[in-house]
Amino acid sequence: MGIRSVFGKGHAQKDSEGIGAEVGVEELPSDRRHLLKVIGATAAGAVGASLLEASPAGATPGSAVLASVSNTSNATTTVSTTSGDALQGTTSDPAAHGVAGIDTSPTGGVGVGAASANGVGITTAGGVAPLFLAPAATPGAPSSGGHLAGMVFVDSNGVFYRCTTSGVPGTWVPIFSVVPLPAPVRVISTPSGPSNKGGLTGPFAPDGTTHTTTVLTGGATGIPATAVGLVGNLVLSGNGATLNGDGFLTLFPAGTPNPATSSLNAGGGAFATSNGVTVTLGTGGNAGQLSFSWQGGGGPLPCQVFLDVTAYIL
């Protein structure tokens, strides 16, 4: 509605000073204050309509940040407060983030940065978990790209790696966890019969032959298939006779060369001997498997082998 229509169908003739000399008085509202209200409402309606018709533009440097649109800046945007949180993001959408930082620079930057001059850089809390690092699509540490010492990476198996030396791709070492079993479990028992475990049946001649077990993880063992190693007690028995000579047993990951080291030395007048061991499991086609050899000098006798696992390594 234009202002002219508010005055009705009457018309105004201008005098030399530009003031309306004649108006259709019969169509004027009798209350002047009511007239001003009508004109004000009409003008406000026109402005509101124009705002509704225009889509809000994202903020640019020097202007206010707008919600629900993309805002652009070529400098740091600072939110300051003297009490409470400087910036708080909340959402009721389970698929959304309270605060999301996205870096689209071609060479790679930081999505979200947090720092504190005298306190904690970042604090997280969550009903499911306080922190989630999305695993990579492949196993193992990064093999390409530049990295900095202090970076943390999670592979497709959930194994954590940390970068210890900056470079391309940098030096990465796994961050393994030793997980105790609720109770020890025997995974290798080579005598024949119901107690046989590990897929091997002794006794084994002291000739250095490599013997490889079946898969020792999964099933009733309580050891997950993703385990990379075992911690336990290795036992060597003289198969009912005393252990002679200076024999040694080597336990090693299946599918790898025999390192010719000693996991357990045996000899003298004992019927059996044992030693604590930590050993890596085979990978690939030998995943979850171990190998061992028995050899030595001085006429060691054939032996039986046992392995009791107390913890696994992830």
C-alpha positions as CSV (number, residue, x, y, z in Angstrom):
1,M,0.0,0.0,0.0
2,G,1.5,3.3,-1.0
3,I,1.3,6.5,1.1
4,R,-0.9,8.1,-1.6
5,S,-3.6,5.4,-1.1
6,V,-3.6,6.0,2.7
7,F,-4.8,9.5,2.0
8,G,-7.6,8.2,-0.2
9,K,-8.6,9.3,-3.7
10,G,-8.2,13.0,-3.0
11,H,-5.2,14.8,-4.6
12,A,-2.9,17.5,-3.4
13,Q,-1.9,20.6,-5.4
14,K,1.5,22.1,-4.6
15,D,1.9,25.8,-3.8
16,S,5.1,27.7,-4.4
17,E,6.6,26.3,-1.2
18,G,5.8,22.7,-2.1
19,I,3.2,22.2,0.6
20,G,0.0,20.4,-0.3
21,A,-2.7,23.0,-0.6
22,E,-5.7,20.8,-1.1
23,V,-6.5,17.2,0.0
24,G,-9.6,15.2,-0.2
25,V,-10.5,15.9,3.4
26,E,-13.5,13.6,3.5
27,E,-11.2,10.6,3.2
28,L,-8.6,11.6,5.8
29,P,-8.6,9.7,9.1
30,S,-10.0,11.9,11.8
31,D,-7.1,11.1,14.2
32,R,-3.7,12.5,13.2
33,R,-1.9,10.1,15.5
34,H,-3.7,7.1,13.9
35,L,-2.7,8.4,10.5
36,L,1.0,8.3,11.6
37,K,0.6,4.8,12.9
38,V,-0.9,3.6,9.6
39,I,1.9,5.3,7.6
40,G,4.6,3.7,9.9
41,A,3.1,0.3,9.6
42,T,2.9,0.6,5.9
43,A,6.5,1.6,5.6
44,A,7.7,-1.2,7.9
45,G,5.7,-3.7,5.9
46,A,7.5,-2.6,2.8
47,V,10.9,-3.0,4.4
48,G,10.0,-6.4,5.8
49,A,8.9,-7.6,2.4
50,S,12.2,-6.5,0.9
51,L,14.1,-8.4,3.6
52,L,12.1,-11.5,3.0
53,E,12.7,-11.3,-0.7
54,A,16.6,-11.0,-0.4
55,S,18.7,-14.0,0.6
56,P,21.3,-13.3,3.4
57,A,24.8,-13.0,2.2
58,G,27.7,-14.7,4.1
59,A,29.8,-12.4,6.2
60,T,33.0,-11.0,4.7
61,P,35.9,-9.5,6.6
62,G,34.7,-6.6,8.8
63,S,31.1,-7.7,8.9
64,A,29.1,-9.8,11.4
65,V,29.1,-13.6,11.2
66,L,25.8,-15.0,10.0
67,A,24.2,-18.3,10.9
68,S,23.2,-20.9,8.3
69,V,25.4,-19.5,5.5
70,S,29.0,-19.7,4.6
71,N,31.1,-16.9,6.0
72,T,34.4,-15.9,4.5
73,S,37.5,-14.3,6.2
74,N,41.1,-13.6,5.2
75,A,42.1,-13.0,8.8
76,T,41.6,-14.6,12.3
77,T,38.1,-14.2,13.7
78,T,38.3,-13.8,17.5
79,V,35.5,-14.5,20.0
80,S,36.3,-13.0,23.4
81,T,34.6,-13.3,26.8
82,T,35.4,-12.4,30.4
83,S,33.3,-15.2,31.8
84,G,31.9,-18.5,30.6
85,D,32.7,-20.1,27.3
86,A,34.1,-17.9,24.5
87,L,32.4,-20.2,21.9
88,Q,30.0,-23.0,22.5
89,G,28.4,-25.2,19.8
90,T,25.4,-27.4,20.5
91,T,23.3,-29.6,18.2
92,S,20.3,-31.9,18.7
93,D,21.1,-33.8,15.4
94,P,22.9,-37.0,16.1
95,A,24.5,-36.9,12.7
96,A,25.8,-33.3,13.2
97,H,28.7,-31.9,15.2
98,G,28.5,-29.2,17.9
99,V,31.5,-27.5,16.3
100,A,33.0,-28.6,13.0
101,G,36.2,-27.2,11.6
102,I,37.0,-28.0,7.9
103,D,40.2,-27.2,6.2
104,T,40.1,-27.1,2.4
105,S,43.6,-25.7,1.7
106,P,45.3,-27.6,-1.2
107,T,48.4,-28.4,0.8
108,G,46.6,-29.4,4.0
109,G,46.1,-27.4,7.2
110,V,44.4,-27.8,10.6
111,G,40.6,-28.3,10.8
112,V,40.4,-27.3,14.5
113,G,43.1,-25.8,16.6
114,A,43.0,-25.4,20.4
115,A,45.6,-23.8,22.7
116,S,45.8,-22.5,26.2
117,A,48.5,-20.2,27.6
118,N,48.3,-21.6,31.1
119,G,45.8,-24.4,31.1
120,V,44.5,-27.3,29.1
121,G,44.5,-27.0,25.3
122,I,41.4,-29.2,24.8
123,T,38.9,-31.1,26.9
124,T,36.6,-33.7,25.6
125,A,33.7,-35.7,27.1
126,G,31.2,-38.1,25.6
127,G,28.6,-40.6,26.6
128,V,29.9,-43.2,24.1
129,A,33.6,-42.1,24.2
130,P,35.4,-38.9,25.0
131,L,37.5,-39.1,21.8
132,F,37.2,-40.8,18.4
133,L,40.0,-41.0,15.9
134,A,38.7,-42.3,12.5
135,P,40.7,-45.3,11.3
136,A,42.5,-45.2,8.0
137,A,41.3,-47.5,5.1
138,T,44.5,-49.6,5.2
139,P,46.6,-51.3,7.8
140,G,50.0,-50.0,8.9
141,A,51.5,-46.6,9.4
142,P,51.4,-43.8,6.8
143,S,53.7,-44.5,3.9
144,S,53.5,-41.2,2.0
145,G,53.0,-37.5,2.6
146,G,54.8,-35.2,5.0
147,H,54.3,-35.6,8.7
148,L,55.5,-34.0,11.9
149,A,56.8,-35.5,15.1
150,G,53.9,-35.8,17.6
151,M,51.2,-36.8,15.1
152,V,49.0,-39.8,16.0
153,F,47.5,-42.1,13.4
154,V,45.1,-45.1,13.6
155,D,45.2,-47.8,10.9
156,S,42.3,-50.0,9.7
157,N,43.0,-52.6,12.5
158,G,42.7,-50.0,15.2
159,V,46.4,-49.9,15.9
160,F,47.7,-46.5,17.0
161,Y,51.0,-45.1,15.6
162,R,52.9,-42.0,16.6
163,C,55.3,-40.0,14.5
164,T,58.7,-39.7,16.3
165,T,60.7,-38.0,13.5
166,S,59.3,-35.5,11.1
167,G,59.7,-36.3,7.4
168,V,58.1,-37.8,4.3
169,P,56.5,-40.0,5.5
170,G,58.4,-39.6,8.8
171,T,59.3,-42.2,11.3
172,W,56.3,-44.0,12.8
173,V,56.2,-46.5,15.7
174,P,53.2,-48.4,16.9
175,I,51.6,-47.7,20.3
176,F,50.8,-51.2,21.4
177,S,48.7,-52.2,24.4
178,V,49.2,-55.3,26.5
179,V,45.8,-56.7,27.5
180,P,45.8,-59.3,30.3
181,L,43.5,-62.3,29.9
182,P,41.1,-63.0,32.8
183,A,43.0,-66.3,33.3
184,P,45.9,-67.9,31.5
185,V,45.0,-70.0,28.5
186,R,47.1,-72.9,27.0
187,V,47.4,-72.4,23.2
188,I,50.2,-74.9,22.4
189,S,50.3,-78.5,23.9
190,T,52.1,-81.0,21.6
191,P,51.6,-84.4,23.4
192,S,49.0,-86.4,21.5
193,G,45.5,-86.8,23.0
194,P,42.7,-84.6,24.1
195,S,45.0,-82.0,25.5
196,N,46.8,-81.4,22.2
197,K,46.5,-77.8,21.0
198,G,48.1,-75.8,18.3
199,G,47.9,-78.4,15.6
200,L,51.3,-80.0,16.2
201,T,52.1,-83.3,17.7
202,G,55.5,-84.1,19.3
203,P,58.0,-85.2,20.3
204,F,60.3,-83.0,18.1
205,A,63.9,-84.0,17.2
206,P,66.6,-81.5,18.1
207,D,67.5,-81.0,14.4
208,G,66.5,-77.3,14.0
209,T,63.4,-78.1,11.8
210,T,60.8,-75.3,11.8
211,H,57.4,-76.3,13.1
212,T,54.4,-74.0,12.5
213,T,51.2,-74.0,14.6
214,T,47.6,-73.5,13.5
215,V,45.9,-70.2,14.2
216,L,46.1,-69.6,18.0
217,T,43.7,-66.6,18.2
218,G,40.0,-66.5,18.3
219,G,37.5,-69.1,19.5
220,A,37.7,-70.1,23.2
221,T,41.2,-68.6,23.6
222,G,39.8,-65.2,24.3
223,I,42.6,-63.8,22.1
224,P,41.2,-61.6,19.3
225,A,42.2,-62.1,15.7
226,T,43.5,-58.5,15.7
227,A,46.2,-59.4,18.3
228,V,49.7,-58.8,17.0
229,G,51.6,-60.6,19.8
230,L,51.4,-62.8,22.9
231,V,52.8,-62.7,26.4
232,G,53.1,-66.0,28.2
233,N,55.1,-68.9,29.6
234,L,57.0,-71.2,27.3
235,V,57.5,-74.8,28.6
236,L,59.9,-77.5,27.3
237,S,59.5,-81.1,28.4
238,G,61.9,-84.0,27.9
239,N,59.0,-86.2,26.9
240,G,59.3,-88.2,30.1
241,A,63.1,-88.2,30.2
242,T,65.6,-85.7,31.6
243,L,66.8,-82.9,29.3
244,N,70.4,-83.6,28.2
245,G,72.9,-81.5,26.4
246,D,72.6,-77.8,25.7
247,G,69.5,-77.5,23.6
248,F,67.6,-74.3,22.9
249,L,64.1,-73.6,21.6
250,T,63.4,-70.7,19.3
251,L,59.9,-69.3,19.2
252,F,59.2,-66.7,16.4
253,P,56.4,-65.3,14.1
254,A,55.2,-67.8,11.5
255,G,56.1,-66.9,8.0
256,T,59.4,-65.2,9.0
257,P,63.0,-66.6,8.9
258,N,64.2,-68.4,12.0
259,P,66.2,-65.8,13.9
260,A,68.5,-68.5,15.4
261,T,68.0,-66.9,18.9
262,S,67.1,-68.6,22.1
263,S,63.7,-68.3,23.7
264,L,64.4,-71.1,26.2
265,N,67.6,-73.0,27.1
266,A,67.4,-76.5,28.4
267,G,69.8,-79.2,29.6
268,G,71.1,-81.0,32.6
269,G,69.0,-83.2,34.9
270,A,65.6,-81.5,34.7
271,F,62.6,-83.2,33.2
272,A,61.1,-79.8,32.1
273,T,62.0,-76.1,32.1
274,S,60.2,-72.9,31.3
275,N,60.7,-69.2,30.5
276,G,58.6,-66.1,30.1
277,V,58.2,-65.0,26.5
278,T,56.9,-62.1,24.5
279,V,56.5,-63.0,20.8
280,T,54.9,-61.4,17.7
281,L,52.3,-63.4,15.8
282,G,52.6,-64.0,12.0
283,T,50.8,-61.8,9.6
284,G,49.1,-62.1,6.2
285,G,48.6,-65.8,5.4
286,N,50.3,-66.7,8.7
287,A,48.1,-64.4,10.8
288,G,47.7,-65.7,14.4
289,Q,50.4,-68.4,14.0
290,L,53.7,-69.1,15.6
291,S,56.7,-71.2,14.6
292,F,59.4,-72.9,16.7
293,S,62.6,-75.0,16.3
294,W,64.5,-77.2,18.8
295,Q,68.2,-77.8,18.4
296,G,71.5,-77.8,20.3
297,G,74.7,-79.7,21.1
298,G,75.6,-82.4,23.6
299,G,72.9,-84.8,22.5
300,P,69.6,-83.0,23.6
301,L,66.6,-85.3,23.5
302,P,63.4,-84.9,21.6
303,C,61.0,-82.6,23.4
304,Q,57.4,-81.6,23.9
305,V,56.3,-77.9,23.8
306,F,53.7,-75.9,25.8
307,L,52.7,-72.3,25.7
308,D,50.4,-70.7,28.3
309,V,49.3,-67.2,27.3
310,T,48.6,-64.6,30.1
311,A,48.1,-61.5,27.8
312,Y,47.9,-60.4,24.2
313,I,49.2,-57.4,22.5
314,L,47.1,-55.0,20.3
